[in-house]
């Protein structure tokens, strides 16, 4: 099933719910809440996209903000969570603010094909086993661990535990140069996996160009496939990257396109960036 695109809406009786995954959909959410309110619904709105206080303030008077609502299946009916939160606390991630830096376990979760937990390999070993056994008991195939594994906590034991059951892509991140050794170790553990199953999220724009490009190229050289994600500020109303260090917006867009459309398989980035005319 396809994802909602960051904005989900549904009704239960006389109550309408609007869930906002990304801050750049906050204005769209406001328009929907306004219309639903005018139609006589009691409106509730929430989600990671409106954690920022200045974004929440515009909904006052037309919608109740926040509260505990399981919205994930309205964004994708095939998605589920077995835990919330993440102990890493990355400054560029909304999870610490939204869900906290301690895990909240959901042992009676409903198994579905897409597991969206924020940091599976950092979960207690017995709880990882519990997730697998619950999938087996419900006879549900786990097709994608959407947010992936953490190189700092991924081990041979982690690999053996999930390899016997999980057939999807191995997703993990290489966000900063200081993580190099942990990423190399995880790639060593995954050495027998084909390149297309090793999907590495590479944050760019958060370090100088040379460092970011080295991380992207290293992922390719190590036999993996990069998925580039430019740094976007939390609470941004437009899906536009932060431009800092020696970056330009065009170079960020070019690198993202070059990596995520697999153009790196046939063209070096410097050749692509110097000739591509479609970027703004």
SULGIUR-V855435 format. One record per residue. N is the residue number from 0. RES is the residue in one small letter. SS is DSSP state (hx for helix, st for strand, lp for the rest). OMEGA is omega in whole degrees, 0 to 359 (999 if undefined). D_CENTER is the distance of its C-alpha to the mean C-alpha in Angstrom with 1 decimal. Layout:
# SULGIUR-V855435
n:N res:RES ss:SS omega:OMEGA d_center:D_CENTER
n:N res:RES ss:SS omega:OMEGA d_center:D_CENTER
This chain:
# SULGIUR-V855435
n:0 res:x ss:lp omega:180 d_center:16.9
n:1 res:x ss:lp omega:176 d_center:15.0
n:2 res:x ss:lp omega:186 d_center:12.4
n:3 res:x ss:lp omega:184 d_center:14.1
n:4 res:x ss:lp omega:175 d_center:12.8
n:5 res:x ss:lp omega:180 d_center:11.6
n:6 res:x ss:st omega:179 d_center:15.1
n:7 res:x ss:st omega:184 d_center:16.7
n:8 res:x ss:st omega:176 d_center:20.4
n:9 res:x ss:st omega:180 d_center:22.9
n:10 res:x ss:st omega:173 d_center:26.3
n:11 res:x ss:st omega:186 d_center:28.0
n:12 res:x ss:lp omega:181 d_center:31.7
n:13 res:x ss:lp omega:180 d_center:32.3
n:14 res:x ss:st omega:177 d_center:28.8
n:15 res:x ss:st omega:181 d_center:26.1
n:16 res:x ss:st omega:176 d_center:22.4
n:17 res:x ss:st omega:181 d_center:19.8
n:18 res:x ss:st omega:186 d_center:16.2
n:19 res:x ss:st omega:182 d_center:14.2
n:20 res:x ss:lp omega:185 d_center:10.4
n:21 res:x ss:lp omega:183 d_center:10.8
n:22 res:x ss:hx omega:180 d_center:13.8
n:23 res:x ss:hx omega:171 d_center:15.2
n:24 res:x ss:hx omega:183 d_center:15.9
n:25 res:x ss:hx omega:179 d_center:17.9
n:26 res:x ss:hx omega:176 d_center:21.2
n:27 res:x ss:hx omega:179 d_center:20.7
n:28 res:x ss:hx omega:179 d_center:20.2
n:29 res:x ss:hx omega:179 d_center:23.3
n:30 res:x ss:hx omega:179 d_center:25.3
n:31 res:x ss:hx omega:179 d_center:24.5
n:32 res:x ss:hx omega:179 d_center:25.3
n:33 res:x ss:hx omega:181 d_center:28.5
n:34 res:x ss:hx omega:180 d_center:29.6
n:35 res:x ss:hx omega:177 d_center:29.0
n:36 res:x ss:hx omega:180 d_center:30.9
n:37 res:x ss:hx omega:178 d_center:33.7
n:38 res:x ss:lp omega:175 d_center:33.9
n:39 res:x ss:lp omega:178 d_center:34.7
n:40 res:x ss:lp omega:163 d_center:31.5
n:41 res:x ss:st omega:189 d_center:30.4
n:42 res:x ss:st omega:174 d_center:26.9
n:43 res:x ss:st omega:182 d_center:24.0
n:44 res:x ss:st omega:179 d_center:20.8
n:45 res:x ss:st omega:179 d_center:17.7
n:46 res:x ss:lp omega:181 d_center:14.0
n:47 res:x ss:hx omega:185 d_center:11.5
n:48 res:x ss:hx omega:180 d_center:12.9
n:49 res:x ss:hx omega:175 d_center:16.4
n:50 res:x ss:lp omega:179 d_center:16.2
n:51 res:x ss:lp omega:185 d_center:18.1
n:52 res:x ss:hx omega:183 d_center:21.8
n:53 res:x ss:hx omega:177 d_center:23.1
n:54 res:x ss:hx omega:181 d_center:20.8
n:55 res:x ss:hx omega:188 d_center:21.9
n:56 res:x ss:hx omega:183 d_center:25.6
n:57 res:x ss:hx omega:182 d_center:26.0
n:58 res:x ss:hx omega:181 d_center:25.6
n:59 res:x ss:lp omega:180 d_center:28.5
n:60 res:x ss:lp omega:179 d_center:31.3
n:61 res:x ss:lp omega:183 d_center:29.5
n:62 res:x ss:lp omega:170 d_center:26.8
n:63 res:x ss:st omega:188 d_center:26.2
n:64 res:x ss:st omega:174 d_center:23.1
n:65 res:x ss:lp omega:185 d_center:20.8
n:66 res:x ss:lp omega:182 d_center:21.9
n:67 res:x ss:lp omega:178 d_center:20.6
n:68 res:x ss:lp omega:178 d_center:19.5
n:69 res:x ss:lp omega:186 d_center:17.5
n:70 res:x ss:lp omega:191 d_center:15.8
n:71 res:x ss:hx omega:183 d_center:13.2
n:72 res:x ss:hx omega:176 d_center:15.9
n:73 res:x ss:hx omega:172 d_center:16.7
n:74 res:x ss:hx omega:176 d_center:13.4
n:75 res:x ss:lp omega:183 d_center:13.9
n:76 res:x ss:lp omega:180 d_center:17.0
n:77 res:x ss:lp omega:187 d_center:15.8
n:78 res:x ss:st omega:178 d_center:12.9
n:79 res:x ss:st omega:173 d_center:13.6
n:80 res:x ss:lp omega:171 d_center:13.0
n:81 res:x ss:lp omega:176 d_center:15.6
n:82 res:x ss:st omega:174 d_center:14.7
n:83 res:x ss:st omega:179 d_center:13.2
n:84 res:x ss:lp omega:179 d_center:12.9
n:85 res:x ss:lp omega:183 d_center:12.5
n:86 res:x ss:lp omega:186 d_center:15.6
n:87 res:x ss:lp omega:176 d_center:14.4
n:88 res:x ss:lp omega:179 d_center:14.2
n:89 res:x ss:lp omega:185 d_center:12.6
n:90 res:x ss:lp omega:184 d_center:14.3
n:91 res:x ss:lp omega:186 d_center:11.6
n:92 res:x ss:lp omega:181 d_center:9.1
n:93 res:x ss:lp omega:187 d_center:9.9
n:94 res:x ss:hx omega:180 d_center:9.8
n:95 res:x ss:hx omega:180 d_center:13.3
n:96 res:x ss:hx omega:186 d_center:14.8
n:97 res:x ss:hx omega:190 d_center:13.6
n:98 res:x ss:hx omega:178 d_center:14.0
n:99 res:x ss:lp omega:182 d_center:15.9
n:100 res:x ss:lp omega:171 d_center:16.3
n:101 res:x ss:lp omega:180 d_center:18.1
n:102 res:x ss:lp omega:166 d_center:16.9
n:103 res:x ss:st omega:184 d_center:18.1
n:104 res:x ss:st omega:180 d_center:18.9
n:105 res:x ss:lp omega:189 d_center:19.4
n:106 res:x ss:lp omega:180 d_center:22.0
n:107 res:x ss:lp omega:180 d_center:23.1
n:108 res:x ss:lp omega:177 d_center:19.8
n:109 res:x ss:lp omega:179 d_center:20.2
n:110 res:x ss:lp omega:175 d_center:19.1
n:111 res:x ss:lp omega:188 d_center:17.4
n:112 res:x ss:lp omega:182 d_center:16.2
n:113 res:x ss:st omega:178 d_center:12.4
n:114 res:x ss:st omega:189 d_center:11.5
n:115 res:x ss:lp omega:181 d_center:8.3
n:116 res:x ss:lp omega:189 d_center:9.6
n:117 res:x ss:lp omega:186 d_center:7.9
n:118 res:x ss:lp omega:188 d_center:10.5
n:119 res:x ss:hx omega:186 d_center:12.9
n:120 res:x ss:hx omega:177 d_center:15.4
n:121 res:x ss:hx omega:177 d_center:16.1
n:122 res:x ss:lp omega:176 d_center:17.3
n:123 res:x ss:lp omega:183 d_center:21.1
n:124 res:x ss:hx omega:182 d_center:22.6
n:125 res:x ss:hx omega:178 d_center:24.5
n:126 res:x ss:hx omega:173 d_center:21.5
n:127 res:x ss:hx omega:177 d_center:19.7
n:128 res:x ss:hx omega:180 d_center:23.0
n:129 res:x ss:hx omega:179 d_center:23.1
n:130 res:x ss:hx omega:181 d_center:19.8
n:131 res:x ss:hx omega:181 d_center:21.3
n:132 res:x ss:hx omega:179 d_center:24.7
n:133 res:x ss:hx omega:175 d_center:23.5
n:134 res:x ss:hx omega:180 d_center:21.9
n:135 res:x ss:hx omega:182 d_center:25.3
n:136 res:x ss:hx omega:180 d_center:27.3
n:137 res:x ss:hx omega:179 d_center:25.8
n:138 res:x ss:lp omega:179 d_center:26.0
n:139 res:x ss:lp omega:178 d_center:22.4
n:140 res:x ss:lp omega:176 d_center:20.9
n:141 res:x ss:lp omega:187 d_center:17.4
n:142 res:x ss:lp omega:185 d_center:16.0
n:143 res:x ss:st omega:168 d_center:12.3
n:144 res:x ss:st omega:200 d_center:10.5
n:145 res:x ss:lp omega:182 d_center:7.1
n:146 res:x ss:lp omega:167 d_center:5.2
n:147 res:x ss:lp omega:185 d_center:8.6
n:148 res:x ss:st omega:182 d_center:11.5
n:149 res:x ss:lp omega:180 d_center:12.7
n:150 res:x ss:lp omega:181 d_center:15.6
n:151 res:x ss:lp omega:184 d_center:17.6
n:152 res:x ss:lp omega:181 d_center:18.0
n:153 res:x ss:lp omega:183 d_center:18.0
n:154 res:x ss:lp omega:174 d_center:21.7
n:155 res:x ss:hx omega:179 d_center:24.1
n:156 res:x ss:hx omega:178 d_center:24.3
n:157 res:x ss:hx omega:182 d_center:20.6
n:158 res:x ss:hx omega:181 d_center:20.9
n:159 res:x ss:hx omega:180 d_center:24.1
n:160 res:x ss:hx omega:186 d_center:22.8
n:161 res:x ss:hx omega:182 d_center:20.0
n:162 res:x ss:hx omega:183 d_center:21.7
n:163 res:x ss:lp omega:185 d_center:24.5
n:164 res:x ss:lp omega:188 d_center:22.3
n:165 res:x ss:lp omega:181 d_center:19.0
n:166 res:x ss:lp omega:183 d_center:19.4
n:167 res:x ss:lp omega:179 d_center:15.9
n:168 res:x ss:lp omega:174 d_center:14.1
n:169 res:x ss:st omega:183 d_center:13.7
n:170 res:x ss:st omega:174 d_center:10.2
n:171 res:x ss:st omega:188 d_center:10.3
n:172 res:x ss:st omega:172 d_center:10.2
n:173 res:x ss:lp omega:191 d_center:13.3
n:174 res:x ss:lp omega:185 d_center:12.8
n:175 res:x ss:lp omega:181 d_center:16.5
n:176 res:x ss:hx omega:183 d_center:19.9
n:177 res:x ss:hx omega:180 d_center:20.8
n:178 res:x ss:hx omega:189 d_center:18.4
n:179 res:x ss:hx omega:185 d_center:20.5
n:180 res:x ss:hx omega:179 d_center:22.5
n:181 res:x ss:hx omega:179 d_center:19.9
n:182 res:x ss:hx omega:178 d_center:18.0
n:183 res:x ss:hx omega:180 d_center:21.4
n:184 res:x ss:hx omega:179 d_center:22.2
n:185 res:x ss:hx omega:178 d_center:19.2
n:186 res:x ss:hx omega:176 d_center:20.1
n:187 res:x ss:hx omega:179 d_center:23.6
n:188 res:x ss:hx omega:182 d_center:22.8
n:189 res:x ss:lp omega:189 d_center:21.1
n:190 res:x ss:lp omega:182 d_center:24.0
n:191 res:x ss:lp omega:178 d_center:25.3
n:192 res:x ss:lp omega:177 d_center:22.1
n:193 res:x ss:lp omega:184 d_center:22.2
n:194 res:x ss:hx omega:186 d_center:20.3
n:195 res:x ss:hx omega:179 d_center:18.4
n:196 res:x ss:hx omega:177 d_center:16.9
n:197 res:x ss:st omega:185 d_center:15.7
n:198 res:x ss:st omega:187 d_center:12.5
n:199 res:x ss:st omega:175 d_center:11.8
n:200 res:x ss:st omega:181 d_center:9.1
n:201 res:x ss:st omega:177 d_center:11.8
n:202 res:x ss:st omega:179 d_center:11.6
n:203 res:x ss:st omega:183 d_center:14.8
n:204 res:x ss:lp omega:180 d_center:17.1
n:205 res:x ss:lp omega:176 d_center:16.8
n:206 res:x ss:lp omega:178 d_center:19.8
n:207 res:x ss:lp omega:185 d_center:22.8
n:208 res:x ss:hx omega:184 d_center:22.7
n:209 res:x ss:hx omega:180 d_center:24.5
n:210 res:x ss:hx omega:180 d_center:22.1
n:211 res:x ss:hx omega:181 d_center:19.0
n:212 res:x ss:hx omega:177 d_center:21.0
n:213 res:x ss:hx omega:178 d_center:22.2
n:214 res:x ss:hx omega:179 d_center:18.8
n:215 res:x ss:hx omega:182 d_center:18.0
n:216 res:x ss:hx omega:178 d_center:21.5
n:217 res:x ss:hx omega:179 d_center:21.5
n:218 res:x ss:hx omega:178 d_center:18.6
n:219 res:x ss:hx omega:182 d_center:20.7
n:220 res:x ss:hx omega:180 d_center:23.9
n:221 res:x ss:lp omega:176 d_center:22.6
n:222 res:x ss:lp omega:178 d_center:22.2
n:223 res:x ss:lp omega:177 d_center:18.4
n:224 res:x ss:st omega:181 d_center:16.4
n:225 res:x ss:st omega:168 d_center:14.3
n:226 res:x ss:st omega:187 d_center:11.4
n:227 res:x ss:st omega:178 d_center:12.0
n:228 res:x ss:st omega:177 d_center:9.9
n:229 res:x ss:st omega:179 d_center:12.6
n:230 res:x ss:lp omega:177 d_center:12.6
n:231 res:x ss:lp omega:183 d_center:12.7
n:232 res:x ss:lp omega:175 d_center:14.5
n:233 res:x ss:lp omega:180 d_center:13.4
n:234 res:x ss:lp omega:181 d_center:15.5
n:235 res:x ss:lp omega:179 d_center:16.1
n:236 res:x ss:lp omega:175 d_center:18.0
n:237 res:x ss:lp omega:181 d_center:17.5
n:238 res:x ss:lp omega:183 d_center:14.6
n:239 res:x ss:lp omega:183 d_center:16.6
n:240 res:x ss:lp omega:171 d_center:15.9
n:241 res:x ss:lp omega:178 d_center:17.9
n:242 res:x ss:lp omega:182 d_center:21.0
n:243 res:x ss:lp omega:185 d_center:22.6
n:244 res:x ss:lp omega:181 d_center:24.5
n:245 res:x ss:lp omega:179 d_center:26.0
n:246 res:x ss:lp omega:165 d_center:23.3
n:247 res:x ss:lp omega:179 d_center:24.0
n:248 res:x ss:hx omega:180 d_center:21.8
n:249 res:x ss:hx omega:182 d_center:23.2
n:250 res:x ss:hx omega:176 d_center:22.5
n:251 res:x ss:hx omega:180 d_center:18.8
n:252 res:x ss:hx omega:180 d_center:18.7
n:253 res:x ss:hx omega:182 d_center:21.0
n:254 res:x ss:hx omega:178 d_center:19.0
n:255 res:x ss:hx omega:181 d_center:15.8
n:256 res:x ss:hx omega:181 d_center:18.0
n:257 res:x ss:hx omega:182 d_center:20.0
n:258 res:x ss:hx omega:191 d_center:17.2
n:259 res:x ss:hx omega:174 d_center:15.0
n:260 res:x ss:lp omega:175 d_center:18.2
n:261 res:x ss:lp omega:179 d_center:19.7
n:262 res:x ss:hx omega:179 d_center:22.5
n:263 res:x ss:hx omega:179 d_center:22.7
n:264 res:x ss:hx omega:186 d_center:24.5
n:265 res:x ss:lp omega:186 d_center:27.5
n:266 res:x ss:lp omega:173 d_center:27.5
n:267 res:x ss:lp omega:185 d_center:27.2
n:268 res:x ss:hx omega:182 d_center:25.0
n:269 res:x ss:hx omega:177 d_center:28.1
n:270 res:x ss:hx omega:179 d_center:29.9
n:271 res:x ss:hx omega:183 d_center:27.2
n:272 res:x ss:hx omega:182 d_center:26.6
n:273 res:x ss:hx omega:185 d_center:30.3
n:274 res:x ss:hx omega:184 d_center:31.1
n:275 res:x ss:lp omega:185 d_center:28.2
n:276 res:x ss:lp omega:187 d_center:29.6
n:277 res:x ss:lp omega:182 d_center:27.0
n:278 res:x ss:lp omega:177 d_center:24.8
n:279 res:x ss:lp omega:999 d_center:25.7
